[in-house]
Amino acid sequence: MAVRGFLCQNIAIGCAFGGFGVAAGEIKSQFDVSTGMASMGLAFAVLMMGLVSPIFARMIGSVGLRRTMLTGIVLSGLGYVVLAFAPSIYVVLAAYGLFVGVGIAMFGSFPCSVLASNWFQPNPGAALGFVNMPVMVALVPMMGIFLIERYGLSTFYLVMAGLHILLLPFALGVADRPEGAARAGDDAQGSTAHAMISSRAILGRPIFWIVVLGAGGLSAAGIIGVSHLVSFAIEKHIPPAQAAFLLSVMGAAAALGSLLVGVLCGKIGAVNTLALMGAALAGSWFVLLGTSLYPLMICATLIIGACGAGIFPAVNVLGARVFGVDALARVLGLFTLYTLPMNFLLPPAAGVLRDATASYEPVVGVLIAGSGAIAAMFVLLGRVMARQDAVREKVAV
């Protein structure tokens, strides 16, 4: 089940996020649009992911992970077929939003993390890290550069559609949880009918909104990095091939970072891990802003990639601890929904700010300040939670 989740998550995230980073420049030139408009494709995908995730949290409970994920694979694959033959930028944006974005919500990180959490209790941290290792984010950019330069953007999109077809046999074997762990009322498909904590109860907890603001901000910073790293590096006079390689470096680091973060969550706690990631992101972007030395840029990109991939696993661990494993699907669905304003607006806003100032320096400055502030917020949250735990222990004694 971990391998199936790993493959599904990688095709979903690798094709969308890794592929968009190398396709954005070609989209901009092919349809003669601005940087901000070209970067809207991934933003629309993220928008739809957030809007529909609560719906699919309920769908997972009613029809099971297998049917939900198979439907998402087919829908996302069709999206890349539409992208291959899109006649205008508006069709591109619609395909990313209505097909790719909705498809990712059904078979990407969210359902795959629920799968891992169900199968690897009581400590799912390492499994969540493995399932969310975005190996394809490292491989797709290099594949994309090769295919786009030699065969064009349409061929690149058709190849990604083909990867979805190859994924279908693996997704057919998905089951929600071990057979012996099935609850009363579960059907043969492994779908669940048990009641979860209400959305109102989740939204009424201040910690939920702190996580939305903090982890959502770090997630948006990661999307900005994926969308603009290549263009940022080229602006610093890095050759295009080396700039694209930085995106692959980010993806490779993400693969290891996700696993590392899962382990760290089990050692120091999810809140402290999120604080550490915020501080590391701020420092790494500071290095990128201040140097054009390629080896240093590679080192900073490694850290950014490792941290960005660990955000969702850390949120998984924290959500399960605060709200319980049974409520995790609903918590993740609501988290994805309420982080939409940041994930949808900030990446294209970064492109608009870059166009307005003719430089990426203000964009990176905002990333540094924001990541540092989020790190401080999670440090404070960690102290509050530690005090609450201490009080509960005293009461229990």
PAZANU-817111 format. One record per residue (C-alpha): x, y, z; residue number from 1. Coordinates in nm, 4 decimals, decimal comma. Layout:
REC        u        v        w seq
REC        X        Y        Z NUM
...
END
This chain:
REC        u        v        w seq
REC   0,0000   0,0000   0,0000   1
REC   0,2881   0,2370   0,0716   2
REC   0,4331   0,1699  -0,2734   3
REC   0,0957   0,2237  -0,4398   4
REC   0,0543   0,5527  -0,2551   5
REC   0,4105   0,6506  -0,3448   6
REC   0,3488   0,5888  -0,7169   7
REC   0,0142   0,7700  -0,7232   8
REC   0,1464   1,0716  -0,5362   9
REC   0,4508   1,0916  -0,7629  10
REC   0,2567   1,0861  -1,0885  11
REC   0,0070   1,3411  -0,9561  12
REC   0,2569   1,5874  -0,8099  13
REC   0,5506   1,5168  -1,0406  14
REC   0,3573   1,5777  -1,3607  15
REC   0,1752   1,8859  -1,2313  16
REC   0,4413   2,0670  -1,0315  17
REC   0,7588   1,9312  -1,1880  18
REC   0,6138   1,9543  -1,5368  19
REC   0,4766   2,3050  -1,5003  20
REC   0,8134   2,4487  -1,4002  21
REC   0,9638   2,3675  -1,7420  22
REC   0,6425   2,4184  -1,9396  23
REC   0,5679   2,7687  -1,8072  24
REC   0,8240   2,9422  -2,0292  25
REC   0,6979   2,7614  -2,3381  26
REC   0,3371   2,8458  -2,2457  27
REC   0,4334   3,2124  -2,2122  28
REC   0,5999   3,2267  -2,5542  29
REC   0,3546   2,9992  -2,7377  30
REC   0,0470   3,1970  -2,6317  31
REC   0,2233   3,5359  -2,6019  32
REC   0,1124   3,6099  -2,2455  33
REC   0,2735   3,7715  -1,9393  34
REC   0,4658   3,5882  -1,6697  35
REC   0,1726   3,6349  -1,4320  36
REC  -0,0777   3,4872  -1,6797  37
REC   0,1502   3,1947  -1,7652  38
REC   0,1951   3,1095  -1,3970  39
REC  -0,1834   3,1016  -1,3455  40
REC  -0,2035   2,7452  -1,4774  41
REC  -0,0564   2,5854  -1,1679  42
REC  -0,2430   2,8367  -0,9518  43
REC  -0,5746   2,7223  -1,1002  44
REC  -0,4803   2,3602  -1,0352  45
REC  -0,4078   2,4456  -0,6717  46
REC  -0,7334   2,6434  -0,6531  47
REC  -0,9443   2,3484  -0,7636  48
REC  -0,7535   2,1098  -0,5394  49
REC  -0,8513   2,3214  -0,2440  50
REC  -1,2121   2,3739  -0,3449  51
REC  -1,2922   2,0079  -0,4015  52
REC  -1,0803   1,8416  -0,1311  53
REC  -1,3554   1,8571   0,1359  54
REC  -1,5941   1,6974  -0,1150  55
REC  -1,3532   1,4135  -0,1821  56
REC  -1,2918   1,3668   0,1908  57
REC  -1,6576   1,2676   0,2063  58
REC  -1,6235   1,0625  -0,1126  59
REC  -1,3402   0,8617   0,0423  60
REC  -1,5696   0,7836   0,3331  61
REC  -1,8577   0,6716   0,1116  62
REC  -1,7000   0,4877  -0,1838  63
REC  -1,3437   0,4236  -0,0590  64
REC  -0,9963   0,5284  -0,1610  65
REC  -0,9695   0,2911  -0,4580  66
REC  -1,2621   0,4267  -0,6562  67
REC  -1,1783   0,7859  -0,5651  68
REC  -0,8165   0,7511  -0,6754  69
REC  -0,8958   0,5659  -0,9992  70
REC  -1,1396   0,8387  -1,0985  71
REC  -0,8769   1,1038  -1,0260  72
REC  -0,6123   0,9284  -1,2361  73
REC  -0,8428   0,9141  -1,5372  74
REC  -0,9500   1,2769  -1,4961  75
REC  -0,5951   1,4089  -1,4594  76
REC  -0,4738   1,2032  -1,7565  77
REC  -0,7491   1,3506  -1,9726  78
REC  -0,6341   1,6950  -1,8619  79
REC  -0,2894   1,6425  -2,0107  80
REC  -0,4461   1,5278  -2,3380  81
REC  -0,6432   1,8538  -2,3470  82
REC  -0,3252   2,0506  -2,2698  83
REC  -0,1453   1,8828  -2,5586  84
REC  -0,3947   2,0241  -2,8068  85
REC  -0,5015   2,3467  -2,6296  86
REC  -0,5655   2,6258  -2,8842  87
REC  -0,5502   2,9152  -2,6348  88
REC  -0,4252   3,0120  -2,2899  89
REC  -0,7821   2,9948  -2,1588  90
REC  -0,8093   2,6276  -2,2505  91
REC  -0,4733   2,5711  -2,0798  92
REC  -0,5979   2,7344  -1,7595  93
REC  -0,9253   2,5384  -1,7721  94
REC  -0,7425   2,2090  -1,8262  95
REC  -0,5104   2,2697  -1,5312  96
REC  -0,7983   2,3668  -1,3059  97
REC  -1,0892   2,1417  -1,4019  98
REC  -0,8973   1,8281  -1,4979  99
REC  -0,5479   1,8268  -1,3456 100
REC  -0,6342   2,0095  -1,0220 101
REC  -0,9466   1,8058  -0,9501 102
REC  -0,7644   1,4852  -1,0421 103
REC  -0,4770   1,5574  -0,8036 104
REC  -0,7247   1,6121  -0,5213 105
REC  -0,8563   1,2604  -0,5851 106
REC  -0,5297   1,0643  -0,6141 107
REC  -0,2468   1,2936  -0,5001 108
REC  -0,0909   1,3726  -0,1632 109
REC  -0,4190   1,4060   0,0264 110
REC  -0,5708   1,0588  -0,0365 111
REC  -0,2286   0,8911  -0,0430 112
REC  -0,1527   1,0353   0,3008 113
REC  -0,4858   0,9059   0,4318 114
REC  -0,3918   0,5643   0,2908 115
REC  -0,0552   0,5686   0,4691 116
REC  -0,2081   0,6879   0,7950 117
REC  -0,4664   0,4078   0,7871 118
REC  -0,2097   0,1361   0,7246 119
REC   0,0769   0,2478   0,9507 120
REC  -0,0666   0,3198   1,2941 121
REC   0,0248   0,4143   1,5611 122
REC   0,3318   0,5989   1,4253 123
REC   0,2789   0,6818   1,0559 124
REC   0,5495   0,9494   1,0315 125
REC   0,8057   0,7489   0,8328 126
REC   0,5379   0,5988   0,6063 127
REC   0,3923   0,9420   0,5368 128
REC   0,7393   1,0670   0,4526 129
REC   0,7965   0,7781   0,2113 130
REC   0,4584   0,8089   0,0392 131
REC   0,5089   1,1836  -0,0095 132
REC   0,8623   1,1547  -0,1508 133
REC   0,8256   1,3505  -0,4797 134
REC   1,0845   1,1645  -0,6866 135
REC   0,9085   1,2544  -1,0114 136
REC   0,9461   1,6244  -0,9345 137
REC   1,3177   1,5668  -0,9914 138
REC   1,2804   1,3517  -1,3041 139
REC   1,0008   1,5293  -1,4917 140
REC   1,1845   1,8642  -1,5431 141
REC   1,4812   1,6971  -1,7117 142
REC   1,2502   1,4808  -1,9191 143
REC   1,0488   1,7925  -2,0022 144
REC   1,3494   1,9911  -2,1216 145
REC   1,4487   1,7034  -2,3519 146
REC   1,0993   1,6481  -2,4937 147
REC   1,0067   2,0148  -2,5327 148
REC   1,3312   2,1089  -2,7083 149
REC   1,3166   1,8153  -2,9519 150
REC   0,9484   1,7351  -2,9977 151
REC   0,7515   2,0285  -2,8605 152
REC   0,5198   2,0987  -2,5704 153
REC   0,2354   1,8813  -2,7028 154
REC   0,4505   1,5676  -2,6983 155
REC   0,5574   1,6438  -2,3423 156
REC   0,1949   1,6619  -2,2283 157
REC   0,1031   1,3400  -2,4120 158
REC   0,3872   1,1549  -2,2406 159
REC   0,2541   1,2671  -1,9041 160
REC  -0,0921   1,1422  -2,0033 161
REC   0,0694   0,8078  -2,0834 162
REC   0,2208   0,7911  -1,7344 163
REC  -0,1298   0,8123  -1,5924 164
REC  -0,2382   0,5141  -1,8012 165
REC   0,0560   0,3108  -1,6704 166
REC  -0,0473   0,3974  -1,3143 167
REC  -0,3968   0,2475  -1,3369 168
REC  -0,3021  -0,1187  -1,2658 169
REC  -0,1229  -0,0165  -0,9456 170
REC  -0,4184   0,1882  -0,8207 171
REC  -0,6522  -0,1075  -0,8726 172
REC  -0,4960  -0,2787  -0,5704 173
REC  -0,5587   0,0059  -0,3241 174
REC  -0,7510  -0,0823  -0,0059 175
REC  -0,8373   0,1662   0,2658 176
REC  -0,6873  -0,0249   0,5600 177
REC  -0,5706  -0,3735   0,6679 178
REC  -0,8522  -0,6251   0,6577 179
REC  -0,8295  -0,6966   1,0286 180
REC  -0,8558  -0,3257   1,1058 181
REC  -1,1798  -0,2733   0,9126 182
REC  -1,4519  -0,1180   1,1237 183
REC  -1,8023  -0,2406   1,1531 184
REC  -2,0012  -0,1076   0,8648 185
REC  -1,7128  -0,1115   0,6194 186
REC  -1,7924  -0,2765   0,2876 187
REC  -1,5848  -0,5082   0,0706 188
REC  -1,4255  -0,2111  -0,1000 189
REC  -1,2860  -0,0904   0,2302 190
REC  -1,4998   0,2244   0,2309 191
REC  -1,6111   0,3600   0,5641 192
REC  -1,9402   0,4734   0,6997 193
REC  -1,8277   0,5838   1,0461 194
REC  -1,8944   0,9337   1,1690 195
REC  -1,6053   1,1779   1,1890 196
REC  -1,5598   1,4915   1,3976 197
REC  -1,7704   1,7713   1,2547 198
REC  -1,6236   2,0441   1,0375 199
REC  -1,7589   2,3023   1,2830 200
REC  -1,5641   2,1420   1,5676 201
REC  -1,2439   2,1459   1,3635 202
REC  -1,2906   2,5059   1,2540 203
REC  -1,3621   2,6063   1,6126 204
REC  -1,0111   2,5101   1,7265 205
REC  -0,7602   2,8002   1,7114 206
REC  -0,4761   2,5590   1,6408 207
REC  -0,6377   2,4686   1,3081 208
REC  -0,6141   2,8303   1,1925 209
REC  -0,2563   2,8627   1,3150 210
REC  -0,1625   2,5594   1,1070 211
REC  -0,3527   2,6999   0,8079 212
REC  -0,1645   3,0293   0,8292 213
REC   0,1770   2,8823   0,9017 214
REC   0,1900   2,5606   0,7013 215
REC  -0,0232   2,7177   0,4272 216
REC   0,2241   3,0041   0,3982 217
REC   0,5177   2,7650   0,3718 218
REC   0,3281   2,5630   0,1113 219
REC   0,2602   2,8757  -0,0949 220
REC   0,6295   2,9642  -0,0737 221
REC   0,7091   2,6191  -0,2100 222
REC   0,4715   2,6668  -0,5036 223
REC   0,6307   3,0042  -0,5756 224
REC   0,9691   2,8347  -0,5788 225
REC   0,8573   2,5633  -0,8202 226
REC   0,6887   2,8161  -1,0482 227
REC   0,9631   3,0791  -1,0555 228
REC   1,2957   2,9167  -0,9670 229
REC   1,4000   2,8626  -1,3290 230
REC   1,3146   3,2196  -1,4297 231
REC   1,4813   3,3543  -1,1145 232
REC   1,8022   3,1648  -1,1917 233
REC   1,8023   3,2810  -1,5546 234
REC   1,7635   3,6389  -1,4306 235
REC   2,0844   3,5816  -1,2338 236
REC   2,2532   3,4886  -1,5646 237
REC   2,2470   3,1138  -1,5052 238
REC   2,2240   2,9228  -1,8401 239
REC   1,8774   2,7775  -1,9067 240
REC   1,9915   2,4148  -1,8860 241
REC   2,1577   2,4762  -1,5480 242
REC   1,8528   2,6700  -1,4300 243
REC   1,6306   2,3733  -1,5174 244
REC   1,8749   2,1465  -1,3356 245
REC   1,8164   2,3500  -1,0183 246
REC   1,4502   2,2531  -1,0408 247
REC   1,5540   1,8888  -1,0667 248
REC   1,7831   1,9356  -0,7676 249
REC   1,4867   2,0745  -0,5758 250
REC   1,2843   1,7679  -0,6695 251
REC   1,5619   1,5266  -0,5745 252
REC   1,6019   1,6965  -0,2370 253
REC   1,2259   1,6842  -0,1885 254
REC   1,2322   1,3074  -0,2257 255
REC   1,4763   1,2712   0,0628 256
REC   1,3358   1,5647   0,2579 257
REC   0,9893   1,4147   0,2784 258
REC   1,1256   1,0977   0,4381 259
REC   1,3545   1,2963   0,6687 260
REC   1,0692   1,5194   0,7840 261
REC   0,8549   1,2139   0,8563 262
REC   1,1295   1,0773   1,0807 263
REC   1,1852   1,4182   1,2455 264
REC   0,8163   1,4449   1,3270 265
REC   0,8463   1,1223   1,5227 266
REC   1,1564   1,2493   1,7054 267
REC   1,0948   1,6173   1,7852 268
REC   0,7262   1,6589   1,7019 269
REC   0,5460   1,8049   1,4029 270
REC   0,5301   2,1622   1,5384 271
REC   0,9039   2,1831   1,6032 272
REC   0,9694   2,0300   1,2633 273
REC   0,7549   2,2971   1,0944 274
REC   0,9435   2,5691   1,2838 275
REC   1,2749   2,4246   1,1701 276
REC   1,1573   2,4134   0,8090 277
REC   1,0462   2,7766   0,8173 278
REC   1,3853   2,8895   0,9454 279
REC   1,5688   2,6768   0,6876 280
REC   1,3579   2,8163   0,4029 281
REC   1,4274   3,1741   0,5093 282
REC   1,8018   3,1100   0,5273 283
REC   1,8148   2,9289   0,1940 284
REC   1,6309   3,2012   0,0028 285
REC   1,8661   3,4544   0,1651 286
REC   2,1603   3,2638   0,0180 287
REC   1,9960   3,2484  -0,3260 288
REC   1,9323   3,6215  -0,3161 289
REC   2,2900   3,7049  -0,2292 290
REC   2,4903   3,4841  -0,4661 291
REC   2,5254   3,3773  -0,8274 292
REC   2,7765   3,1036  -0,7475 293
REC   2,6192   2,7903  -0,8879 294
REC   2,7459   2,5455  -0,6190 295
REC   2,5993   2,7639  -0,3438 296
REC   2,2726   2,7935  -0,5354 297
REC   2,2582   2,4134  -0,5578 298
REC   2,3093   2,3813  -0,1810 299
REC   2,0363   2,6356  -0,1056 300
REC   1,8007   2,4705  -0,3529 301
REC   1,8613   2,1341  -0,1865 302
REC   1,7408   2,2739   0,1457 303
REC   1,4391   2,4458  -0,0103 304
REC   1,3346   2,1258  -0,1834 305
REC   1,3806   1,9163   0,1294 306
REC   1,1726   2,1540   0,3393 307
REC   0,8957   2,2103   0,0859 308
REC   0,8219   1,8402   0,0479 309
REC   0,7936   1,7900   0,4221 310
REC   0,5142   2,0387   0,4892 311
REC   0,2231   1,8098   0,4059 312
REC   0,3566   1,5067   0,5995 313
REC   0,4123   1,7306   0,9018 314
REC   0,0567   1,8647   0,8769 315
REC  -0,0657   1,5031   0,8574 316
REC   0,1137   1,4066   1,1780 317
REC   0,0015   1,7217   1,3591 318
REC  -0,3586   1,6838   1,2409 319
REC  -0,3762   1,3219   1,3565 320
REC  -0,2325   1,4159   1,6960 321
REC  -0,4687   1,7072   1,7579 322
REC  -0,7918   1,5787   1,5993 323
REC  -0,7446   1,2001   1,5825 324
REC  -0,6742   0,9587   1,2975 325
REC  -1,0422   0,9069   1,2178 326
REC  -1,0839   1,2790   1,1496 327
REC  -0,7682   1,3104   0,9390 328
REC  -0,9387   1,3020   0,5970 329
REC  -1,1747   1,5824   0,6952 330
REC  -0,8966   1,7856   0,8589 331
REC  -0,6786   1,7596   0,5480 332
REC  -0,9705   1,8479   0,3237 333
REC  -1,0469   2,1602   0,5272 334
REC  -0,6784   2,2493   0,5498 335
REC  -0,6486   2,2343   0,1707 336
REC  -0,9637   2,4443   0,1296 337
REC  -0,8656   2,7199   0,3681 338
REC  -0,5096   2,7508   0,2421 339
REC  -0,6489   2,8353  -0,1020 340
REC  -0,6136   3,2144  -0,0742 341
REC  -0,2385   3,1791  -0,0237 342
REC  -0,1747   2,8908  -0,2613 343
REC  -0,3863   3,0409  -0,5380 344
REC  -0,3032   3,4102  -0,5132 345
REC   0,0595   3,4259  -0,4019 346
REC   0,2330   3,2393  -0,6902 347
REC   0,0799   3,4574  -0,9658 348
REC   0,1211   3,7604  -0,7398 349
REC   0,4920   3,6812  -0,7316 350
REC   0,4926   3,6941  -1,1127 351
REC   0,3051   4,0242  -1,1104 352
REC   0,5486   4,1705  -0,8549 353
REC   0,8415   4,0552  -1,0655 354
REC   0,6953   4,2155  -1,3796 355
REC   0,6195   4,5396  -1,1927 356
REC   0,9707   4,5713  -1,0473 357
REC   1,1598   4,4009  -1,3337 358
REC   1,3413   4,1934  -1,0726 359
REC   1,2913   3,8892  -0,8521 360
REC   1,4669   4,0556  -0,5569 361
REC   1,1440   4,1907  -0,3966 362
REC   0,9794   3,8500  -0,4408 363
REC   1,2631   3,6703  -0,2638 364
REC   1,2679   3,9353   0,0079 365
REC   0,9034   3,8607   0,0854 366
REC   0,9784   3,4867   0,0951 367
REC   1,2596   3,5403   0,3454 368
REC   1,0555   3,7615   0,5780 369
REC   0,7442   3,5432   0,5590 370
REC   0,9255   3,2151   0,6221 371
REC   1,1114   3,3623   0,9180 372
REC   0,7894   3,4927   1,0743 373
REC   0,6210   3,1540   1,0309 374
REC   0,9164   2,9800   1,1967 375
REC   0,8808   3,2081   1,5004 376
REC   0,5049   3,1401   1,5143 377
REC   0,5558   2,7633   1,5240 378
REC   0,8195   2,7984   1,7955 379
REC   0,5622   2,9793   2,0109 380
REC   0,2947   2,7204   1,9272 381
REC   0,5303   2,4409   2,0286 382
REC   0,5848   2,6016   2,3685 383
REC   0,2109   2,6445   2,4235 384
REC   0,1408   2,2816   2,3322 385
REC   0,4227   2,1611   2,5607 386
REC   0,2712   2,3538   2,8521 387
REC  -0,0732   2,2085   2,7791 388
REC   0,0725   1,8570   2,7717 389
REC   0,2445   1,9186   3,1040 390
REC  -0,0824   2,0381   3,2603 391
REC  -0,2679   1,7300   3,1333 392
REC  -0,0009   1,5023   3,2776 393
REC  -0,0329   1,6676   3,6184 394
REC  -0,4121   1,6339   3,6096 395
REC  -0,3817   1,2659   3,5130 396
REC  -0,1474   1,2023   3,8061 397
END
